[in-house]
Amino acid sequence: AAAYALAGQDETAKNLIKNIQLNFTPFNDDWHTFGSDIRDRALALETFGILKDADKGLELFNQLSAILSEKQWIGSQDIAWSLKSIHRFLKGTGVFSQGFQCSYSIAQISDQLKTEDKIKLVDINGLKSEKLPVKVENQGSGKLFVRIIMKGIPKAGEEQSTENNLVLKVEYLNSKGESVDISKLKQGTDFRMEVTITNPDKLRHIRNIALAQMIPSGWEILNTRINDAVDALVKDIPDYQDIRDDRVYTYFELKPGQSKTFVIALNASYAGKYYHPVINCEAMYDGNIYSRKKGMWVEVIE
């Protein structure tokens, strides 16, 4: 229908969908199309925007607005399609075309907003309190959607190890396979980090998993791919691996109940005290599948 409308055949487009039932069964495809019921809603909403049909599209608009406002993980595909379709619907139908007016306050900061824009982003930086009262008053005649976005990273040592639907085990070993205490290493020590990731679900195949391993500044990654030492350390082969100066990104998948182990060769190179960042593993298209190990301080002794 959208294709016919874009080709100037509005009547044909309207006839195609005049009796359609807008029922969307929940699903999520993280392999071939990365589609979902959210993206299907967005495609339908975009069609009503092209046809300038505000009456039929308004319910979908409200559904997508509610979904984007929920406190849940939403995939990048879903977010992009939803925002794109909402924009096209608003532009095509003129719904909520009058801008908005409101007042807001957070902690000791308060201000008034009056704009003809549909969306307004207000940056508030440097707030330190953990609990802050937020108040927004709609002073206009239309519905106002408010979203609070908080960004930041925990202070070094204050992260928490956590996992959900994914198990992560990290070991540091010497050339004999014996455990190494990384809190204090002699300068020049060669050792390896072995990370084992397990899919505890006996039914679900997890695809598009990303493992991010950042190392302390005083260590160096020994890239085994350029010194003919690959076979000695390889346990499982990833779909793709990106080895950089201070980190390794590994991408792979896990069948139901499967485990995979990835090995990085390391050297304690520079004397000093350094912070070992969080080790993070997650499914890139499902925010409910993740595991991370908290960081720690390490020392390299002369």
C-alpha positions as CSV (number, residue, x, y, z in Angstrom):
1,A,0.0,0.0,0.0
2,A,2.8,2.4,0.8
3,A,4.5,1.6,-2.5
4,Y,1.3,2.4,-4.4
5,A,0.8,5.6,-2.5
6,L,4.3,6.7,-3.2
7,A,3.6,6.0,-6.9
8,G,0.6,8.4,-6.8
9,Q,-2.0,5.6,-6.7
10,D,-3.7,6.6,-3.4
11,E,-7.1,5.0,-4.2
12,T,-5.4,1.6,-4.9
13,A,-3.4,1.9,-1.7
14,K,-6.5,2.7,0.4
15,N,-8.4,-0.2,-1.2
16,L,-5.6,-2.6,-0.3
17,I,-5.8,-1.8,3.4
18,K,-9.4,-0.6,3.9
19,N,-10.4,-3.8,5.8
20,I,-7.1,-4.7,7.3
21,Q,-7.0,-5.7,11.0
22,L,-4.1,-4.1,12.8
23,N,-3.2,-7.0,15.1
24,F,0.5,-7.6,15.7
25,T,1.7,-10.9,17.2
26,P,4.8,-10.5,19.3
27,F,8.0,-11.9,17.7
28,N,11.7,-11.1,17.4
29,D,14.0,-12.2,14.6
30,D,17.7,-11.7,15.6
31,W,19.2,-13.6,12.6
32,H,17.9,-12.9,9.0
33,T,15.8,-9.8,9.0
34,F,16.1,-8.4,12.5
35,G,12.4,-7.8,12.3
36,S,9.8,-7.6,15.2
37,D,6.2,-6.8,15.9
38,I,7.4,-3.3,16.9
39,R,8.9,-2.7,13.5
40,D,5.8,-4.0,11.8
41,R,3.8,-1.4,13.7
42,A,6.2,1.2,12.5
43,L,5.9,0.2,8.9
44,A,2.1,0.4,9.1
45,L,2.3,3.8,10.8
46,E,4.5,5.1,8.0
47,T,2.0,3.9,5.5
48,F,-0.8,5.9,7.2
49,G,1.6,8.9,7.2
50,I,2.1,8.6,3.5
51,L,-1.7,8.4,3.0
52,K,-2.2,11.3,5.4
53,D,-4.7,9.2,7.3
54,A,-4.5,10.5,10.9
55,D,-7.6,8.6,12.1
56,K,-6.3,5.1,11.4
57,G,-2.7,5.9,12.3
58,L,-3.3,7.6,15.6
59,E,-3.8,4.3,17.5
60,L,-0.5,3.0,16.2
61,F,1.2,6.3,17.0
62,N,0.1,6.0,20.6
63,Q,1.2,2.3,20.8
64,L,4.7,3.1,19.5
65,S,5.0,6.2,21.8
66,A,4.1,4.0,24.8
67,I,6.6,1.2,23.8
68,L,9.4,3.8,23.4
69,S,8.6,5.2,26.8
70,E,8.7,1.9,28.7
71,K,11.6,1.0,30.9
72,Q,12.8,-1.9,28.8
73,W,15.5,-2.7,26.3
74,I,14.5,-2.0,22.7
75,G,16.6,-3.0,19.7
76,S,18.3,-0.4,17.5
77,Q,16.3,-1.6,14.5
78,D,13.0,-1.0,16.4
79,I,14.0,2.4,17.7
80,A,15.2,3.6,14.2
81,W,12.0,2.4,12.4
82,S,9.7,3.7,15.1
83,L,11.2,7.2,15.1
84,K,11.4,7.4,11.4
85,S,7.7,6.3,11.0
86,I,6.5,8.7,13.8
87,H,8.3,11.5,12.0
88,R,6.7,10.7,8.7
89,F,3.3,10.3,10.3
90,L,3.5,13.6,12.1
91,K,4.8,15.4,9.0
92,G,2.2,13.8,6.6
93,T,-0.9,14.3,8.8
94,G,-0.1,17.5,10.7
95,V,-1.1,15.9,14.0
96,F,0.4,17.8,17.0
97,S,1.6,20.5,14.7
98,Q,1.4,23.3,17.2
99,G,4.6,22.7,19.2
100,F,4.4,22.8,23.0
101,Q,4.9,24.8,26.1
102,C,5.9,23.5,29.5
103,S,7.9,24.2,32.7
104,Y,10.3,21.8,34.3
105,S,12.5,21.6,37.4
106,I,15.2,19.1,38.5
107,A,16.9,19.6,41.9
108,Q,17.7,23.4,42.0
109,I,17.4,23.9,38.2
110,S,14.2,25.2,36.7
111,D,13.1,26.7,33.4
112,Q,10.3,27.4,30.9
113,L,10.1,25.9,27.4
114,K,8.0,27.3,24.6
115,T,8.8,26.0,21.1
116,E,7.3,25.3,17.7
117,D,9.5,22.2,17.5
118,K,8.0,18.7,17.9
119,I,11.0,17.5,20.0
120,K,13.2,19.5,22.4
121,L,16.3,18.1,24.1
122,V,17.5,19.8,27.3
123,D,21.0,18.9,28.6
124,I,21.5,19.1,32.3
125,N,25.1,18.2,33.3
126,G,27.0,17.8,36.6
127,L,24.2,16.6,38.9
128,K,25.7,14.4,41.6
129,S,22.9,13.4,44.0
130,E,21.6,9.8,43.5
131,K,17.9,10.8,44.1
132,L,16.6,14.0,42.5
133,P,13.0,15.2,42.3
134,V,11.9,15.9,38.7
135,K,8.8,17.9,37.9
136,V,7.3,18.7,34.5
137,E,4.1,20.8,34.0
138,N,2.4,20.8,30.6
139,Q,1.2,24.3,29.9
140,G,0.0,23.7,26.4
141,S,-3.2,22.2,25.0
142,G,-1.8,19.0,23.4
143,K,-0.4,15.8,24.9
144,L,3.2,16.0,26.0
145,F,5.5,13.0,26.1
146,V,8.4,13.3,28.5
147,R,11.5,11.2,28.6
148,I,14.4,11.4,31.1
149,I,17.7,10.0,29.7
150,M,20.6,9.4,32.2
151,K,24.1,8.6,31.0
152,G,27.3,7.8,32.9
153,I,29.7,5.1,33.9
154,P,30.4,3.8,37.4
155,K,33.5,5.0,39.2
156,A,36.4,2.6,39.0
157,G,35.8,-0.3,41.5
158,E,32.1,0.5,42.0
159,E,30.8,-1.7,39.1
160,Q,28.8,-4.8,39.9
161,S,29.2,-8.3,38.4
162,T,25.9,-9.4,37.0
163,E,24.5,-11.9,34.6
164,N,21.2,-12.8,32.9
165,N,20.7,-15.7,30.6
166,L,24.4,-15.9,30.0
167,V,27.3,-17.3,32.2
168,L,30.7,-15.8,32.0
169,K,33.8,-17.3,33.6
170,V,37.2,-15.6,33.6
171,E,40.6,-17.2,34.4
172,Y,44.2,-16.0,34.3
173,L,46.8,-18.8,33.7
174,N,50.5,-19.2,33.2
175,S,52.1,-21.3,30.5
176,K,51.6,-24.4,32.6
177,G,47.9,-23.8,33.0
178,E,48.3,-22.7,36.7
179,S,46.2,-19.9,38.1
180,V,47.9,-16.5,38.2
181,D,47.2,-13.7,40.8
182,I,46.8,-10.6,38.5
183,S,46.6,-8.2,41.5
184,K,50.4,-8.2,41.5
185,L,52.5,-9.3,38.6
186,K,56.2,-9.1,38.0
187,Q,57.2,-6.9,35.1
188,G,57.8,-9.1,32.0
189,T,55.4,-11.9,33.0
190,D,53.7,-13.7,30.2
191,F,50.2,-15.1,31.0
192,R,46.9,-15.6,29.4
193,M,43.2,-14.7,30.0
194,E,40.7,-17.4,29.3
195,V,37.1,-16.4,29.1
196,T,34.4,-19.1,28.9
197,I,30.8,-18.1,28.0
198,T,28.0,-20.6,28.4
199,N,24.4,-20.5,27.2
200,P,22.4,-22.0,30.1
201,D,19.2,-22.2,28.0
202,K,18.7,-25.8,26.8
203,L,16.3,-24.7,24.0
204,R,17.4,-21.3,22.7
205,H,20.1,-20.6,20.1
206,I,21.7,-17.2,20.9
207,R,23.2,-15.4,17.9
208,N,25.1,-12.1,17.5
209,I,26.9,-12.3,20.9
210,A,29.7,-9.7,21.5
211,L,32.5,-10.1,24.1
212,A,34.4,-7.0,25.0
213,Q,37.7,-7.4,26.9
214,M,39.6,-4.3,27.8
215,I,43.0,-4.6,29.5
216,P,44.9,-2.4,32.0
217,S,47.2,0.2,30.6
218,G,50.3,-1.6,32.0
219,W,49.6,-4.8,30.1
220,E,50.1,-5.6,26.5
221,I,48.2,-7.9,24.2
222,L,50.4,-10.4,22.4
223,N,48.7,-10.8,19.0
224,T,49.3,-14.5,18.3
225,R,48.0,-14.1,14.8
226,I,51.2,-12.4,13.7
227,N,53.8,-14.6,15.4
228,D,52.7,-18.1,14.4
229,A,51.5,-19.0,17.9
230,V,47.9,-19.4,17.0
231,D,47.4,-23.2,17.5
232,A,48.9,-23.3,21.0
233,L,46.2,-20.9,22.4
234,V,43.1,-21.3,20.3
235,K,40.3,-23.2,22.0
236,D,37.2,-22.0,20.1
237,I,37.2,-20.1,16.8
238,P,34.9,-17.0,16.8
239,D,32.8,-15.7,13.9
240,Y,35.0,-12.6,13.9
241,Q,37.6,-11.1,16.2
242,D,39.0,-7.5,16.4
243,I,42.3,-7.2,18.3
244,R,43.4,-3.7,19.1
245,D,46.1,-2.1,21.3
246,D,44.1,-2.2,24.6
247,R,41.1,-4.4,23.9
248,V,39.7,-7.4,22.0
249,Y,36.2,-7.6,20.6
250,T,35.0,-11.1,19.9
251,Y,31.8,-12.0,18.0
252,F,30.2,-15.5,18.1
253,E,27.0,-17.5,18.7
254,L,26.0,-20.3,21.1
255,K,23.7,-23.2,20.6
256,P,21.5,-24.4,23.4
257,G,23.6,-25.4,26.4
258,Q,26.9,-24.7,24.5
259,S,30.0,-23.2,25.9
260,K,32.9,-21.5,24.1
261,T,36.3,-20.4,25.4
262,F,38.4,-17.6,24.0
263,V,42.0,-17.0,24.9
264,I,44.1,-13.8,24.9
265,A,47.9,-13.9,25.4
266,L,49.1,-11.1,27.7
267,N,52.3,-9.6,29.1
268,A,52.8,-7.4,32.2
269,S,54.9,-4.8,30.5
270,Y,55.0,-1.5,32.5
271,A,55.5,-1.0,36.2
272,G,52.8,0.8,38.1
273,K,49.2,0.5,39.3
274,Y,46.4,0.3,36.8
275,Y,42.7,-0.4,36.6
276,H,41.4,-3.5,34.9
277,P,38.0,-2.5,33.3
278,V,34.8,-4.5,33.3
279,I,34.7,-7.6,31.0
280,N,31.3,-7.4,29.2
281,C,29.5,-10.0,27.1
282,E,26.0,-9.5,25.6
283,A,23.6,-10.4,22.8
284,M,23.7,-7.4,20.6
285,Y,20.0,-7.6,19.7
286,D,18.5,-8.8,22.9
287,G,19.0,-6.7,26.1
288,N,17.9,-9.5,28.3
289,I,21.0,-11.6,27.6
290,Y,24.2,-10.4,29.2
291,S,27.0,-11.1,31.7
292,R,29.7,-8.9,33.0
293,K,32.5,-9.2,35.5
294,K,33.4,-6.1,37.6
295,G,36.8,-4.4,37.3
296,M,39.7,-4.3,39.7
297,W,43.0,-2.6,40.5
298,V,46.1,-4.5,39.4
299,E,49.8,-3.8,39.9
300,V,52.9,-4.5,37.8
301,I,56.1,-4.8,40.0
302,E,59.6,-3.9,38.7
